[in-house]
Structures are given as structure tokens and as C-alpha cells.
Amino acid sequence: MTQISRASVLELHRYPVKSMMGEMLEHVEITDKGFKGDRVFAVRDEVRGGIRGGKKIPQLMALRATTEEAVRPCARITAPSGETLLSTAPDISQWLSSELQHSVTLWPLLPPEQLDHYRRGAPDNEDFEQELRGLFGRLPDEPLPDLALFAEVIDFESPPGTYFDAFPLHILSRQSLDSVASYDAQQRFDIRRFRPNIFIDLPGIDHPYPETTLAGQRLKFGSAILEIVGACPRCSMTTHGFADLPRDTGIMRTLVQHADGNLGCYAKIIEPGFASVSDSLIFL
């Protein structure tokens, strides 16, 4: 085993409810489905059907979810006003519908065999290309992302049994974030827009987006072993305004022009384990 470029972990993030802001961790259990407690809840759109995230209901991004350790699975959801409610509250769906101004219900993970639960809801546009352009925030003259990594979930909002878009972990390097931020000082390339699980420092690789050069590379993080799958295509969620971040469609223009519309990479779990923010990344 060799340690590449003094790779280190800067931050760990978990998002108990799909598309809501999450929580920062010092220690984490990594299961075969990602960080324990990550994306264990999601909302179902009771207007158009299907599990939905911030691509379709961007108001979700203004709420924050944190793990309620005393009861699992359970999340405490905080509205912009500061009002909070537990995911186990009997009126949680009504409360969320009011906060989001859209009729939804909150759901825990269901078994993967319940395929109908995970099927995509009705599209906003019957033209498939236009639907994709809306989802990924692309203009008519901009290329759509390479969706080869998503081929197995084209009919589903997420891989059945999970609430992830495609893979259980998202890794982003400080170098990649700094690279896109350098093109326009007026744009706020804030880490919160990109929702990584693992934010890393990866010096020594001569590439503006170093983690994207490591597809197929395995790495040890704590006692877990991960494998980098490929670059992460970014969607319209990166442009929405929430908390103190303004709406900025220019974020996507910069990503398309300078990073092929990608930022960060996906990873899968080869061996579960435990890890801490102080652990180095050991490339195998």
C-alpha cells in the first residue's frame, strides 16, 4: 500500500433526508450502502408521484436534517424559521407540505423489492431531451451529461432500496472546488451546493480536478475500502438558492465550460468499516 500525495480527509458529511442540508461528522460507520444514516428518508411527491429531490422540489434544500441518535432511523428536520419536527411525528407530512408549499409525504427506506416505490414520477416535459435539460440545468446549446453511470436506474429515482442518485458515496476534493471557483470571483462555489460525503485534500496530482483521474482506483479509509467509480455529473440543484446562497444559474455555465459539467466523483463500497475525519486516505 502507498499513500499518494499526502491525501487527507477535511470533512465528513451526512444527509439524513434526501436533498435537505445535512450534518458534519467526526466519525462514521461505512456500510455497504454508504454512511450509516445517510439518505434514509425522502419525500414522495403526492402531486405528480414518485420520490423527489431538489431537482424537482428545490424548496427541500432550505430545510436541514440531522440524525436523532436516541431513536433510529429518526431525523430532526429544521425549517428556515427554526421550527423543528421529528421524522416520527404523526403530522410530519402535513408539516413538510406546508413548509414546501407542495403536497408530499415523508418515507423511510423500503425494501428493494418494492419497485413501484422507487419508480420515477411523471415528467414535467414529455420531450425526454427537454426533461433532461431541465434536470441538469443545461441550455439548448450545451451538451447533456454522459449518463452511462445511470443506465441501471433510468426507470427509477434511485437504485431500489436506496435514496441515492446512483452510488452511495460522493467524494469532492478541495482542489476541484478551488479550480472552478477561480474562474469567476462573483460566483459562490460553496461546498454546500455540491453535497459531498467526503471532502478531501488531494495535492500532488497535476490536474485541476484530481479525483476524476482516479476511476477504478481503490482506497482505504479507516477500516473501509472504497472504489472510485467515475466523475459526478452535476444537476440543476447546484444553481438553486438556499440558506444564504443565492440562486445562480451561472454556476452551471462555469461547470459546463470548464469541467464538462462534472465536479467530484462517485465511489462504491468494497468493504464496510469505520472511519474518522483524522484518517488518511491510503490508495491501494
C-alpha positions as CSV (number, residue, x, y, z in Angstrom):
1,M,0.0,0.0,0.0
2,T,1.2,3.5,-0.8
3,Q,0.0,6.8,0.5
4,I,-0.5,9.2,-2.5
5,S,0.3,12.9,-2.2
6,R,-0.5,13.1,1.5
7,A,-4.2,12.7,0.7
8,S,-6.3,13.6,3.7
9,V,-9.9,14.0,4.7
10,L,-11.0,17.5,5.5
11,E,-14.7,17.0,6.3
12,L,-17.3,14.2,6.5
13,H,-21.0,15.0,5.7
14,R,-24.2,13.0,6.1
15,Y,-27.7,13.9,4.8
16,P,-30.4,12.0,6.6
17,V,-33.2,13.3,4.3
18,K,-32.6,13.3,0.5
19,S,-31.9,16.9,-0.8
20,M,-32.0,18.6,2.6
21,M,-29.0,20.2,4.2
22,G,-27.2,17.7,6.5
23,E,-24.7,17.4,9.3
24,M,-20.9,17.3,9.7
25,L,-19.4,14.3,11.4
26,E,-16.1,13.4,13.1
27,H,-16.6,9.6,12.9
28,V,-18.7,7.5,10.6
29,E,-19.7,3.9,10.1
30,I,-19.5,3.0,6.4
31,T,-21.9,0.2,5.4
32,D,-22.4,-1.5,2.1
33,K,-25.0,1.3,1.4
34,G,-22.7,4.2,2.3
35,F,-22.5,6.3,5.5
36,K,-24.9,4.8,8.1
37,G,-27.8,7.1,8.4
38,D,-27.2,8.8,5.1
39,R,-30.3,9.4,2.9
40,V,-32.5,7.1,5.0
41,F,-35.6,9.3,4.3
42,A,-37.0,11.0,1.2
43,V,-40.2,12.8,0.3
44,R,-42.7,11.4,-2.2
45,D,-44.5,13.9,-4.5
46,E,-48.2,13.5,-3.9
47,V,-49.0,15.7,-6.9
48,R,-47.0,14.0,-9.7
49,G,-46.0,10.8,-7.9
50,G,-42.5,9.4,-7.3
51,I,-39.8,10.0,-4.8
52,R,-38.5,13.5,-5.4
53,G,-35.4,15.5,-4.6
54,G,-34.1,19.0,-5.0
55,K,-34.1,18.8,-8.8
56,K,-38.0,18.8,-8.8
57,I,-38.7,20.4,-5.4
58,P,-35.8,22.8,-4.7
59,Q,-37.5,24.1,-1.5
60,L,-36.2,20.9,0.1
61,M,-32.7,22.4,0.1
62,A,-33.8,25.1,2.6
63,L,-34.5,22.6,5.3
64,R,-31.9,20.8,7.4
65,A,-32.0,17.3,8.7
66,T,-29.9,15.9,11.5
67,T,-29.8,12.4,13.0
68,E,-31.7,11.9,16.2
69,E,-29.3,9.4,17.9
70,A,-31.7,8.2,20.5
71,V,-34.1,6.6,18.0
72,R,-33.1,5.1,14.7
73,P,-34.0,5.7,12.0
74,C,-35.1,9.1,13.0
75,A,-34.2,12.6,11.8
76,R,-34.9,16.0,13.2
77,I,-35.9,18.4,10.5
78,T,-35.4,22.1,10.9
79,A,-37.2,24.7,8.8
80,P,-35.7,28.1,7.9
81,S,-37.8,29.7,10.7
82,G,-36.0,27.5,13.2
83,E,-39.1,25.3,13.9
84,T,-38.2,21.6,14.2
85,L,-40.1,18.4,13.9
86,L,-39.0,14.7,14.2
87,S,-39.5,12.4,11.3
88,T,-41.5,10.2,13.6
89,A,-44.1,12.9,14.3
90,P,-47.6,11.9,13.2
91,D,-48.1,15.2,11.4
92,I,-44.7,15.3,9.7
93,S,-46.0,15.0,6.2
94,Q,-48.5,17.8,6.7
95,W,-45.9,20.0,8.2
96,L,-43.4,19.4,5.3
97,S,-46.2,20.0,2.8
98,S,-46.8,23.4,4.4
99,E,-43.1,24.3,4.5
100,L,-42.5,23.2,0.9
101,Q,-45.8,24.6,-0.4
102,H,-46.2,21.3,-2.2
103,S,-48.1,18.1,-1.2
104,V,-45.6,15.5,0.0
105,T,-45.2,12.5,2.3
106,L,-42.1,11.5,4.1
107,W,-40.9,7.9,3.7
108,P,-38.1,5.8,5.2
109,L,-36.3,3.4,3.0
110,L,-38.4,0.5,1.8
111,P,-37.1,-3.0,0.7
112,P,-35.7,-3.0,-2.8
113,E,-38.3,-5.5,-3.9
114,Q,-40.9,-2.7,-3.7
115,L,-40.0,-1.4,-7.1
116,D,-43.1,0.8,-7.6
117,H,-42.0,3.0,-4.6
118,Y,-38.7,3.8,-6.4
119,R,-40.1,4.4,-9.9
120,R,-39.8,7.9,-11.3
121,G,-42.8,10.1,-11.1
122,A,-44.5,11.8,-14.1
123,P,-42.0,14.1,-16.0
124,D,-42.6,17.8,-16.3
125,N,-41.9,17.6,-20.0
126,E,-42.9,14.7,-22.3
127,D,-39.9,15.5,-24.5
128,F,-37.2,13.4,-23.0
129,E,-34.4,15.6,-24.0
130,Q,-36.1,18.7,-22.6
131,E,-36.8,16.9,-19.4
132,L,-33.1,16.0,-19.1
133,R,-32.1,19.6,-19.8
134,G,-34.4,20.8,-17.0
135,L,-33.0,18.2,-14.6
136,F,-29.4,19.0,-15.4
137,G,-29.8,22.8,-15.9
138,R,-28.4,22.7,-19.4
139,L,-29.1,25.3,-22.1
140,P,-30.1,24.2,-25.6
141,D,-26.6,24.7,-27.0
142,E,-24.9,22.8,-24.1
143,P,-24.2,19.1,-24.2
144,L,-26.1,16.8,-21.9
145,P,-24.0,14.8,-19.4
146,D,-22.8,11.3,-20.1
147,L,-25.4,9.2,-18.3
148,A,-23.7,5.9,-18.7
149,L,-23.2,5.5,-15.0
150,F,-27.0,6.0,-14.5
151,A,-28.1,3.3,-17.0
152,E,-29.3,0.9,-14.4
153,V,-31.6,3.4,-12.8
154,I,-33.1,5.1,-15.8
155,D,-36.6,4.0,-14.8
156,F,-36.1,4.7,-11.1
157,E,-35.4,7.8,-9.0
158,S,-32.7,5.9,-7.2
159,P,-31.3,2.3,-7.1
160,P,-34.2,0.4,-5.4
161,G,-33.5,0.1,-1.7
162,T,-31.6,3.4,-1.5
163,Y,-32.3,7.1,-2.0
164,F,-29.0,7.9,-3.8
165,D,-29.0,9.2,-7.3
166,A,-26.7,6.4,-8.4
167,F,-23.9,5.5,-6.0
168,P,-23.6,5.6,-2.2
169,L,-20.7,8.0,-1.8
170,H,-19.7,11.3,-3.3
171,I,-16.1,12.5,-2.9
172,L,-15.0,16.1,-3.7
173,S,-11.5,17.5,-3.5
174,R,-10.6,21.0,-2.3
175,Q,-8.5,21.3,-5.5
176,S,-11.6,20.7,-7.7
177,L,-13.7,23.2,-5.8
178,D,-10.8,25.8,-5.9
179,S,-10.4,25.2,-9.6
180,V,-14.0,26.1,-10.6
181,A,-14.1,28.9,-8.1
182,S,-11.1,30.5,-9.7
183,Y,-13.0,31.3,-13.0
184,D,-15.4,33.9,-11.5
185,A,-14.9,35.6,-8.2
186,Q,-18.5,36.7,-8.1
187,Q,-19.8,33.1,-8.1
188,R,-20.1,31.3,-4.8
189,F,-18.8,27.8,-5.3
190,D,-19.7,26.8,-1.8
191,I,-19.3,23.2,-0.7
192,R,-23.0,23.2,0.3
193,R,-24.0,23.4,-3.3
194,F,-22.3,20.1,-4.1
195,R,-23.2,17.9,-1.1
196,P,-20.1,15.6,-0.8
197,N,-19.9,12.9,1.8
198,I,-16.1,13.1,1.9
199,F,-14.3,16.4,1.3
200,I,-10.6,15.7,0.7
201,D,-7.3,17.4,0.2
202,L,-5.6,15.7,-2.8
203,P,-2.3,17.6,-3.6
204,G,0.4,16.4,-5.9
205,I,-1.8,15.3,-8.9
206,D,-1.3,17.7,-11.8
207,H,-4.9,18.1,-12.8
208,P,-7.5,20.7,-11.9
209,Y,-10.0,18.0,-10.8
210,P,-7.6,15.3,-9.4
211,E,-10.2,12.9,-8.1
212,T,-11.7,12.5,-11.6
213,T,-8.4,10.9,-12.8
214,L,-8.7,8.0,-10.4
215,A,-11.6,6.0,-11.7
216,G,-11.2,2.4,-10.8
217,Q,-8.7,3.2,-8.0
218,R,-9.3,1.6,-4.6
219,L,-8.5,3.4,-1.4
220,K,-8.6,2.5,2.3
221,F,-10.4,5.0,4.5
222,G,-10.2,3.9,8.2
223,S,-11.1,0.2,8.1
224,A,-13.3,0.6,5.0
225,I,-12.2,0.0,1.4
226,L,-13.8,2.2,-1.3
227,E,-13.5,2.3,-5.1
228,I,-13.8,5.4,-7.2
229,V,-16.4,4.8,-10.0
230,G,-16.2,8.0,-12.1
231,A,-16.9,11.7,-12.4
232,C,-20.2,13.1,-10.9
233,P,-22.4,14.9,-13.5
234,R,-23.9,18.0,-11.8
235,C,-27.5,18.8,-11.9
236,S,-29.7,21.9,-11.5
237,M,-29.6,21.6,-7.7
238,T,-26.2,23.3,-7.8
239,T,-27.8,26.5,-9.1
240,H,-30.6,26.9,-6.6
241,G,-30.6,29.4,-3.8
242,F,-30.9,28.3,-0.1
243,A,-29.8,29.4,3.3
244,D,-27.5,32.4,2.5
245,L,-26.6,31.2,-1.0
246,P,-28.3,33.0,-3.9
247,R,-29.8,31.3,-7.0
248,D,-27.1,31.4,-9.6
249,T,-27.5,29.6,-13.0
250,G,-24.0,30.8,-13.8
251,I,-22.7,28.0,-11.6
252,M,-23.8,25.5,-14.3
253,R,-22.4,27.7,-17.1
254,T,-19.0,27.6,-15.4
255,L,-19.2,23.9,-14.8
256,V,-20.1,23.1,-18.4
257,Q,-17.5,25.4,-19.9
258,H,-14.6,24.4,-17.6
259,A,-15.3,21.0,-16.1
260,D,-17.5,19.2,-18.7
261,G,-20.4,19.7,-16.3
262,N,-18.9,17.5,-13.6
263,L,-17.5,18.1,-10.2
264,G,-16.3,15.4,-7.7
265,C,-16.6,11.7,-8.2
266,Y,-18.8,8.8,-7.2
267,A,-17.5,5.9,-5.1
268,K,-18.8,2.5,-4.0
269,I,-18.0,0.4,-1.0
270,I,-15.9,-2.7,-1.4
271,E,-15.5,-3.5,2.3
272,P,-17.6,-1.8,5.1
273,G,-15.8,-0.3,8.1
274,F,-15.4,2.6,10.4
275,A,-13.6,5.9,9.7
276,S,-12.8,9.3,11.1
277,V,-12.0,12.7,9.7
278,S,-8.5,12.3,11.0
279,D,-7.8,9.1,9.0
280,S,-5.6,9.3,5.9
281,L,-6.7,8.0,2.5
282,I,-4.4,5.1,1.5
283,F,-4.6,4.3,-2.2
284,L,-4.2,0.5,-2.8
